[in-house]
Amino acid sequence: MDYWSAAVWSIAPTLIVCALFFFILRAVVRADRTERKVHAKIEAEERAKRGLPPVAGSGR
């Protein structure tokens, strides 16, 4: 039993740090995606106000 508890306690910090890194990176990627979407929307509204055609390739 000592062997398995030592194995779990030795790998636990690595797993916790990996999980923390994953969630932080996921939050950064989601924030970037949202910011790009909002920026594209604002840009499209500004182009429409000025009577310019939509940017090619923005039909996502």
N, C-alpha and C positions, 0 to 999 in steps of 0.2 A: 504494500500500500504506500510506503514511503516513496518508492520510485515514481509512481504515477502522480502523486501530489506534488513532488518536486518538478516533474515534467510540466505539469499544468501551471505551476507558479513561475516557472522559468519562461514559458512561452506567452503567458498572459500579458505582460507589459508590451510585447511586440504587437500582439493582436489589438490591444487597446489603441496604441499609437497609429497603427494602420487604419483602424476604423475611424479615428479622429481625423486623420489626414484625408480619408475618402470623403467624409461629410463636409469638411472645409472646402476641398476642391470642388465637390458637387455644388456647393452653395455659390462659389465664385463663378462657375460655368453658367449656372442658372441666372445669376445676376447679370452677367455679360449678355446672355441671350435676350433677356428682358429689356436691357438697356438698348441693345441694337434694334429690337422691334419697335420700341417707343421712338427712337431716333428716326427710323425709317418712316414711321407714321407722321411725325412732325415735318419731316422733309417733304413728304408727299402732299401734306396740307399746304405748305409754303409754295410748292411748285404750282399747285392748283390755284392758289390765290393770285399768282403772277401770270397765270394763263399758259404755263409751260407744259409740255407733254410729260407724262410719267417717265421715270427712268427705266430704260430697258433692263429686263431681268429682275424686276422687283415684284413679279407676280407669284410670290411664295405663299 
